[in-house]
């Protein structure tokens, strides 16, 4: 994976294509991201499912 920041947006790009019709979870561990005031982020996660081909 690669990541990039633009303003307050974090973009996460997978190193390969995601499989169709598959459930994924993204986890951002505590302290992995620091805000503009040098505060570490709390643990967060997001789930999504890709559409079927």
PyMOL commands that place a pseudoatom at each C-alpha (Angstrom):
pseudoatom trace, name=CA, resn=UNK, resi=1, chain=A, elem=C, hetatm=0, pos=[0.000, 0.000, 0.000]
pseudoatom trace, name=CA, resn=UNK, resi=2, chain=A, elem=C, hetatm=0, pos=[0.950, 3.615, -0.468]
pseudoatom trace, name=CA, resn=UNK, resi=3, chain=A, elem=C, hetatm=0, pos=[-0.471, 6.577, 1.386]
pseudoatom trace, name=CA, resn=UNK, resi=4, chain=A, elem=C, hetatm=0, pos=[-0.623, 10.281, 0.713]
pseudoatom trace, name=CA, resn=UNK, resi=5, chain=A, elem=C, hetatm=0, pos=[-2.001, 13.365, 2.423]
pseudoatom trace, name=CA, resn=UNK, resi=6, chain=A, elem=C, hetatm=0, pos=[-3.620, 16.414, 0.873]
pseudoatom trace, name=CA, resn=UNK, resi=7, chain=A, elem=C, hetatm=0, pos=[-4.937, 18.910, 3.395]
pseudoatom trace, name=CA, resn=UNK, resi=8, chain=A, elem=C, hetatm=0, pos=[-7.028, 16.844, 5.785]
pseudoatom trace, name=CA, resn=UNK, resi=9, chain=A, elem=C, hetatm=0, pos=[-7.521, 13.882, 3.408]
pseudoatom trace, name=CA, resn=UNK, resi=10, chain=A, elem=C, hetatm=0, pos=[-5.591, 10.621, 3.769]
pseudoatom trace, name=CA, resn=UNK, resi=11, chain=A, elem=C, hetatm=0, pos=[-5.565, 8.545, 0.572]
pseudoatom trace, name=CA, resn=UNK, resi=12, chain=A, elem=C, hetatm=0, pos=[-4.720, 4.847, 0.824]
pseudoatom trace, name=CA, resn=UNK, resi=13, chain=A, elem=C, hetatm=0, pos=[-3.865, 3.102, -2.446]
pseudoatom trace, name=CA, resn=UNK, resi=14, chain=A, elem=C, hetatm=0, pos=[-3.562, -0.702, -2.519]
pseudoatom trace, name=CA, resn=UNK, resi=15, chain=A, elem=C, hetatm=0, pos=[-0.527, -2.258, -4.211]
pseudoatom trace, name=CA, resn=UNK, resi=16, chain=A, elem=C, hetatm=0, pos=[-2.791, -4.465, -6.352]
pseudoatom trace, name=CA, resn=UNK, resi=17, chain=A, elem=C, hetatm=0, pos=[-6.381, -4.414, -7.550]
pseudoatom trace, name=CA, resn=UNK, resi=18, chain=A, elem=C, hetatm=0, pos=[-9.028, -5.330, -5.002]
pseudoatom trace, name=CA, resn=UNK, resi=19, chain=A, elem=C, hetatm=0, pos=[-11.049, -8.470, -5.687]
pseudoatom trace, name=CA, resn=UNK, resi=20, chain=A, elem=C, hetatm=0, pos=[-14.656, -8.017, -6.809]
pseudoatom trace, name=CA, resn=UNK, resi=21, chain=A, elem=C, hetatm=0, pos=[-17.405, -8.828, -4.299]
pseudoatom trace, name=CA, resn=UNK, resi=22, chain=A, elem=C, hetatm=0, pos=[-14.983, -8.952, -1.372]
pseudoatom trace, name=CA, resn=UNK, resi=23, chain=A, elem=C, hetatm=0, pos=[-15.255, -7.464, 2.132]
pseudoatom trace, name=CA, resn=UNK, resi=24, chain=A, elem=C, hetatm=0, pos=[-12.273, -5.410, 3.321]
pseudoatom trace, name=CA, resn=UNK, resi=25, chain=A, elem=C, hetatm=0, pos=[-11.338, -3.678, 6.558]
pseudoatom trace, name=CA, resn=UNK, resi=26, chain=A, elem=C, hetatm=0, pos=[-8.896, -0.785, 6.859]
pseudoatom trace, name=CA, resn=UNK, resi=27, chain=A, elem=C, hetatm=0, pos=[-7.352, -0.293, 10.312]
pseudoatom trace, name=CA, resn=UNK, resi=28, chain=A, elem=C, hetatm=0, pos=[-5.430, 2.807, 11.310]
pseudoatom trace, name=CA, resn=UNK, resi=29, chain=A, elem=C, hetatm=0, pos=[-3.635, 2.046, 14.548]
pseudoatom trace, name=CA, resn=UNK, resi=30, chain=A, elem=C, hetatm=0, pos=[-3.281, 4.513, 17.405]
pseudoatom trace, name=CA, resn=UNK, resi=31, chain=A, elem=C, hetatm=0, pos=[-0.522, 7.012, 16.672]
pseudoatom trace, name=CA, resn=UNK, resi=32, chain=A, elem=C, hetatm=0, pos=[-0.107, 5.992, 13.015]
pseudoatom trace, name=CA, resn=UNK, resi=33, chain=A, elem=C, hetatm=0, pos=[-1.240, 9.451, 11.932]
pseudoatom trace, name=CA, resn=UNK, resi=34, chain=A, elem=C, hetatm=0, pos=[-0.390, 12.737, 13.641]
pseudoatom trace, name=CA, resn=UNK, resi=35, chain=A, elem=C, hetatm=0, pos=[-2.631, 15.791, 13.228]
pseudoatom trace, name=CA, resn=UNK, resi=36, chain=A, elem=C, hetatm=0, pos=[-1.406, 19.339, 12.600]
pseudoatom trace, name=CA, resn=UNK, resi=37, chain=A, elem=C, hetatm=0, pos=[-1.182, 19.957, 16.368]
pseudoatom trace, name=CA, resn=UNK, resi=38, chain=A, elem=C, hetatm=0, pos=[1.061, 16.852, 16.806]
pseudoatom trace, name=CA, resn=UNK, resi=39, chain=A, elem=C, hetatm=0, pos=[-1.734, 14.826, 18.417]
pseudoatom trace, name=CA, resn=UNK, resi=40, chain=A, elem=C, hetatm=0, pos=[-1.726, 11.096, 17.591]
pseudoatom trace, name=CA, resn=UNK, resi=41, chain=A, elem=C, hetatm=0, pos=[-4.921, 9.633, 16.179]
pseudoatom trace, name=CA, resn=UNK, resi=42, chain=A, elem=C, hetatm=0, pos=[-6.987, 7.090, 18.054]
pseudoatom trace, name=CA, resn=UNK, resi=43, chain=A, elem=C, hetatm=0, pos=[-7.532, 3.592, 16.699]
pseudoatom trace, name=CA, resn=UNK, resi=44, chain=A, elem=C, hetatm=0, pos=[-10.037, 3.657, 13.845]
pseudoatom trace, name=CA, resn=UNK, resi=45, chain=A, elem=C, hetatm=0, pos=[-11.306, 1.241, 11.240]
pseudoatom trace, name=CA, resn=UNK, resi=46, chain=A, elem=C, hetatm=0, pos=[-13.540, 1.260, 8.218]
pseudoatom trace, name=CA, resn=UNK, resi=47, chain=A, elem=C, hetatm=0, pos=[-15.212, -1.623, 6.384]
pseudoatom trace, name=CA, resn=UNK, resi=48, chain=A, elem=C, hetatm=0, pos=[-16.387, -1.788, 2.809]
pseudoatom trace, name=CA, resn=UNK, resi=49, chain=A, elem=C, hetatm=0, pos=[-17.311, -4.322, 0.142]
pseudoatom trace, name=CA, resn=UNK, resi=50, chain=A, elem=C, hetatm=0, pos=[-16.286, -4.045, -3.491]
pseudoatom trace, name=CA, resn=UNK, resi=51, chain=A, elem=C, hetatm=0, pos=[-18.977, -4.477, -6.132]
pseudoatom trace, name=CA, resn=UNK, resi=52, chain=A, elem=C, hetatm=0, pos=[-19.331, -7.748, -8.006]
pseudoatom trace, name=CA, resn=UNK, resi=53, chain=A, elem=C, hetatm=0, pos=[-17.885, -7.792, -11.497]
for i in range(1, 53): cmd.bond("trace and resi %d" % i, "trace and resi %d" % (i + 1))
show_as sticks, trace
zoom trace
